[in-house]
Amino acid sequence: MRLSSVLLFANCVFACNRSEPAEQSTVAPAPAPAPAASGPPSATTSSAATKTDDDPDAKLRGRARLEVKGARQPLGIVLSARGDRTRIQVQRAAAEPVTALLEDDDRLTLLRDESRQYEVRDLDKLTGRAEREHEVKVERTSEKRTVSGLSCIKWQLSVESQRVDACVHALRAKVDADKLEAALGIDLPNWAERLLEDGYFPVQATVTEGGREAYRVELVEYTAQEPNESELEVPAGYHELGK
């Protein structure tokens, strides 16, 4: 399966959030837009429903801000989607934000904001991460709900001793999770890989193990207003790494 522009989200979202017990910690704030972003600010939440808002199987567009809470490494994630292009920003506590631009299924551009550099990676030439696979059981339901203005459909997933109660929304396409991990140098939990490979991301998810909550993912803000073109391009003044 080929890598989708949006999924990169996903991916960064769950890195290092395996099955360790939850700890009390503060969620990292959502990353700020890149320096080159321009134009009028987006509304914080969509006030009028659109097909994307109402249909959990419609491709994501607009801007979604998610938080991973209760994990030993809390994360803030912003997905910005316009047509077939997507910008993914991931903020970890006390770390430089990770920003990725996806224009198609074959190429990913990583931005290094502190050094004002960028790196282009050809996904077709990447070899997926080698790791032990675990069977992920999925139970799809027809129950729908709305979280922060975005519709989702409830799924239940289980892998080994973990249970995941999720509400999911469609990505632009299915994702090759192994190549995503190789491109970003991250490690996704098996349940997140399965969602991406099915072409979905969690609008809301609670992960439990042994009857105790390990961590959860929540959409905290959504707007259907699409990002400016400049937000989906390499900012002016950035130089390609190694050239």
Residue pairs with C-beta under 8 A, 6 or more apart in sequence:
1 174
1 175
1 176
1 197
2 105
2 106
2 123
2 173
2 174
2 175
2 176
3 102
3 105
3 106
3 108
3 123
3 175
3 176
3 179
3 180
3 183
4 86
4 102
4 105
4 171
4 172
4 173
4 174
4 175
4 196
4 199
5 81
5 84
5 85
5 86
5 102
5 103
5 104
5 105
5 172
5 173
6 60
6 79
6 81
6 86
6 88
6 102
6 171
6 172
6 201
7 171
7 175
7 177
7 180
7 196
7 201
8 86
8 88
8 100
8 102
8 108
8 180
8 183
8 184
9 66
9 77
9 79
9 86
9 88
9 201
10 171
10 175
10 180
10 188
10 192
10 195
10 196
10 201
10 202
11 175
11 177
11 180
11 181
11 184
11 186
11 188
11 192
11 196
12 75
12 77
12 88
12 90
12 98
12 100
12 184
12 186
13 66
13 68
13 75
13 77
13 90
13 192
13 201
13 202
13 217
14 68
14 188
14 189
14 192
14 217
15 73
15 75
15 90
15 184
15 186
15 187
15 188
16 71
16 72
16 73
16 186
16 187
17 68
17 71
17 72
17 73
17 75
17 189
17 214
17 215
18 187
18 189
19 161
19 162
19 189
19 207
19 209
19 214
20 71
20 72
20 214
21 212
21 214
22 70
22 71
22 72
22 212
22 213
22 214
22 215
23 70
23 71
23 72
25 70
25 71
25 72
25 74
25 93
26 74
26 93
27 67
27 68
27 69
27 74
27 75
27 76
28 74
28 75
28 76
28 91
28 92
28 93
29 76
29 91
30 65
30 67
30 76
30 77
30 78
30 89
30 91
31 76
31 78
31 89
31 90
31 91
31 97
31 99
32 97
33 89
33 231
34 87
34 99
34 111
34 113
34 231
34 235
35 113
35 235
35 237
36 230
36 231
36 233
36 234
36 235
36 236
37 227
37 228
37 230
37 231
37 235
38 228
38 230
39 228
39 230
42 62
42 63
42 223
42 225
42 227
43 223
43 225
44 221
44 223
45 148
45 149
45 221
45 222
45 223
46 53
46 62
46 149
46 222
46 223
46 224
46 225
48 224
50 224
51 58
52 58
52 59
52 60
52 61
52 62
52 224
53 146
53 149
53 150
53 151
53 224
54 151
55 151
56 144
56 151
56 152
56 153
56 168
56 169
56 170
57 153
57 170
58 170
59 81
59 170
59 171
59 172
60 79
60 81
60 169
60 170
60 171
60 172
60 201
61 81
61 82
61 83
61 224
61 226
62 80
62 81
62 222
62 223
62 224
62 225
62 226
62 227
63 78
63 79
63 80
63 81
63 221
63 222
63 223
63 225
63 226
63 227
64 78
64 79
64 150
64 203
64 219
64 221
64 222
65 76
65 77
65 78
65 79
65 219
65 220
65 221
65 222
66 76
66 77
66 78
66 79
66 203
66 217
66 218
66 219
66 220
67 74
67 75
67 76
67 77
67 217
67 218
67 220
68 74
68 75
68 76
68 77
68 215
68 216
68 217
69 215
69 216
69 217
69 218
70 213
70 214
70 215
70 216
71 214
71 215
73 92
73 93
74 92
74 93
75 90
75 91
75 92
76 90
76 91
77 88
77 89
77 90
77 91
78 87
78 88
78 89
79 86
79 87
79 88
79 201
80 86
80 87
80 88
80 89
80 227
80 231
80 232
81 87
81 172
81 226
81 227
82 226
82 227
82 229
82 232
83 226
84 103
84 104
84 172
85 101
85 102
85 103
85 232
86 101
86 102
86 172
86 232
87 99
87 100
87 101
87 102
87 227
87 231
87 232
88 98
88 99
88 100
88 102
89 97
89 98
89 99
90 97
90 98
90 99
91 97
91 98
92 98
96 112
96 113
96 114
97 113
98 110
98 184
99 110
99 111
99 113
100 108
100 109
100 110
100 111
100 184
101 108
101 109
101 111
101 232
101 233
101 234
102 108
102 109
103 109
103 232
105 123
105 173
106 122
106 123
106 124
107 120
107 121
107 122
107 123
108 120
108 121
108 123
108 183
109 118
109 119
109 120
109 121
109 234
110 118
110 119
110 121
110 184
111 117
111 118
111 234
111 235
111 238
112 118
112 119
112 241
116 235
116 237
116 238
116 239
117 238
117 239
117 240
117 241
118 234
118 238
118 239
118 240
118 241
119 240
119 241
119 242
120 240
121 183
123 176
123 179
123 183
126 179
126 182
126 183
127 182
128 176
128 177
128 178
128 179
128 181
128 182
129 178
129 181
129 182
129 187
131 178
131 187
133 190
134 159
134 160
134 190
135 159
136 157
136 158
136 159
136 190
136 191
136 193
136 194
137 157
137 158
137 159
138 155
138 156
138 157
138 194
138 198
139 155
139 156
139 157
140 153
140 155
141 153
141 154
141 155
141 156
142 153
143 153
143 154
144 151
144 152
144 153
144 154
145 151
145 152
145 154
145 167
146 152
147 167
147 203
147 204
147 218
147 219
147 222
148 203
148 219
148 220
148 221
148 222
149 222
149 223
149 224
150 169
150 203
150 219
150 222
151 169
152 167
152 168
152 169
152 203
152 204
153 167
153 168
153 169
154 165
154 166
154 167
154 168
155 166
155 167
155 168
155 195
155 200
156 163
156 164
156 165
156 166
157 163
157 164
157 166
157 191
157 194
157 195
158 164
159 189
159 190
159 191
159 194
161 209
161 210
162 189
162 191
162 207
162 208
162 209
162 214
163 207
163 208
163 209
164 191
164 205
164 206
164 207
164 208
165 205
165 206
165 208
166 191
166 195
166 202
166 204
166 205
166 206
167 202
167 203
167 204
167 205
168 195
168 200
168 201
168 202
168 203
169 200
169 201
169 203
170 199
170 200
171 196
171 199
171 200
171 201
173 199
174 196
174 197
174 198
174 199
175 196
175 197
175 199
176 197
177 188
177 192
177 193
177 196
177 197
178 193
180 186
180 188
180 196
181 187
181 188
188 196
189 207
191 207
192 202
195 201
195 202
202 217
203 219
204 216
204 217
204 218
204 219
205 216
205 217
206 213
206 216
207 213
207 214
207 215
207 216
208 214
